[in-house]
Amino acid sequence: MLTRKCAVCGKQIEVSLPYSKQYIYRKPKWYHLDCFTAVTTPRTHTGDWIAKTSDFVRSEVSKDNICQLFYNHYNISCISTRLFKKLSQIYDGTYKGLAQPIPPHELYDILLRKMDYLDKNAAKKGLVEEQRANYDLAVAMGSYSSYKAWLTKIEAQQAENDEELKRRQADPNRYKLRGYVPSQKSEEELIDYEETIE
């Protein structure tokens, strides 16, 4: 078991494989997750700084979730350097043929949403471990544009629902008198991401 010293509290961190959610490595220092959030939680900082820090923590947690997915679902005992390099190129947008960077939380969401489809494909093609991880990443990169379009539609629906709610709250009597009933979209009418991709 490897140990590293926390840059904040000085206590030992047990660095384990597979990667744990209990610590963060930010070159060149190691941190306990609690220590890192305590140090990065601003007391007098601006909202922009808070947003950047929370984005960083969300990104690190999503990267960790992707690694955990590879370890648990793909039965990979050790993620190769090639796969880590490929992931970092996907996050940065420097991977060959990739038009834009894919944030880790969106990549993780795509992988989870398409997991049934990916499982069926892996069974048909006989893909295992790292071969399957590479194939699934390629499928996720290919479906990113349709995923973004789906997210845009969902955000537009949410904005429309928020506006309607504000109007109703501003003057509830007006809508009651006219017998106005706001349109509520049923579950079947909502856009299904898997159907838009396939």
N, C-alpha and C positions, 0 to 999 in steps of 0.2 A: 504494500500500500504506500503510495507516494504521499508526502505531506508538504505543504507550503505554508508560509507565514502570511496571515492576513495583514494587509497594509494599514488597516485602521486600528484593530484591537491588539494585534501582535500574537494572537492565539493561533494554534496550528489548524490547518484545514486538511482534511483527508481527501485527497484527490482520487476519485475512484473512476473506474470504467465499468459500466457506461456512465456518461457524464451526469452529474447530479444537479438538481435545481437549488442546492444549498450554497453554491458559490459561483462567483463570476470572475473570469479572467479578462482583464483589460490591460493590454500590454503596457508596461512590463510587470504589472502587479496583480496579485490575487486578493479577492475580497470575499468575506461571508456575505450572503445576500442581504441580511439585515444590516450589516455594517455599511455596505455600499449604499443602500437606500437611505440610511441615516445621514451619511455624508452628503449625498446628492439631494436630500430634501432641503429645499431652500427655506431660509428664515426671512430674508429680505430681498430675494431675487424676483425678477420680473416674470410675467406669465410666459414669455417666450422661452426663458430658461427652463421653466417647469415643463413646458411642452417638449423641448428637446430631450430633457432627461427622461421623461416618461416614455418618449418614443424609443430612446436607447434601451431602457429596461424592457419594454415590450418586444423590441427586436431581439434582445439577448434571450429572453424567455422563449420566443418563437423558434429561434435557432436551436435552443435546447430541446424544444418539443419535436422538432424535425429529427434531431439525433435520436431521441427516445423512440420515435416512430420507427426509424431504421433498426434500432436495436431490438425492439419488441415485436413489431409486426413482420419485419423482413428477416428476422433471425440472423442479423449481422452481429458477429461478436466484436469486431473491431472495424471502425470506419477507416478506409484507406485514405492516404494523402490525396490521391487523385480525386476521390469523391468529395473531400473537403474543399479542394481547390475548385472543383466544378460548382459546388454550392456557393462559394464566395464570389465566383464570377457571375453566377446568376443573380446574387444579391446586388452586385455592383453594376450589372448590365453590360459587362465586358465579354460575356460568353458568346462564342461565334454564332451568328445568326439571330441573336436576341435583340429586338428593337429597343427595349427599355428595361430598366432594372425591375426585378420582382422583389418586393419587400418580403422578409421572412414570414410575417404573419399571414400574408396573402398566399404565399406558396404552401404553407401548412394548411390553410383553409381549403385550397384547391385539392391537395392530396387527400384530405379527409372526406371531402364531398364526392370525390371520384373513386374512393377506395373500393366500392363494390365492382365497378367497371374494371379497375386495375387488377383486382383479384381474379376476375374471370379471364382477362387477357393473359395474366401470368400463368394461369392453369393451362390455357390453350397452347401457349408458346413454350411452356416448360422453363420459364425463367425463375431463377432462385437468387437469393441474397443480393450481391452487388449488381449483377446483371439486371435484376428486377428494379433495383433502386435507380439505376441509370435510365432504364426504359420509362419508369414512372415519372422521373423528372422531365424527360423529353415530352411525355404526354402533357404534363402540367404546364410546361413552357408553351406548348402548342395551343393549349386552351386558355392561355392568359388573356388574350384579347376578348374572347367571348365572356370570360369571367368579369372583366372590367365593364363590359357593356351591361351585364346582369347587375353588377353593383350600382351602376349609374341609374338603371331603371328602379331598383329598390330605393335608392336615395331620393329619386324624384317622387315615388309613391309616398315615402315617409314625409317629405316636405309638403306634399299636397294634403296629407292627413293632418299634419301639424297646423297648417293654415286654416283648414276647416275647423279644427278644434278651437283655435284662437277666435275665429268668428263666432262660434257657438258660445264660448265663454264670455265674449264681449257683450253680447246682447241675447241672452237665452230666451227672453220673452218673445222676441221677434220671430224666432224659429218655431216656438211652441204655438203661437197664434196662427201661423200660416200652415201648420201641420207639416212643417219641413222635417224630413227624416234624412240625416246625412247618409251618403252612400257608403256602405261598408262592404268591402270586397271580401268574398268568401275565400277560403283556403284554396279552392280549385282555380279561382281566377288569378291568384298570385302567380308570379312568374316562377317557374321551376328551373333552376340552374342546370340540372342534369339534362332536361329536355332541350334546352337551348344549345347545348354543346353537341349532343349526339344527332 
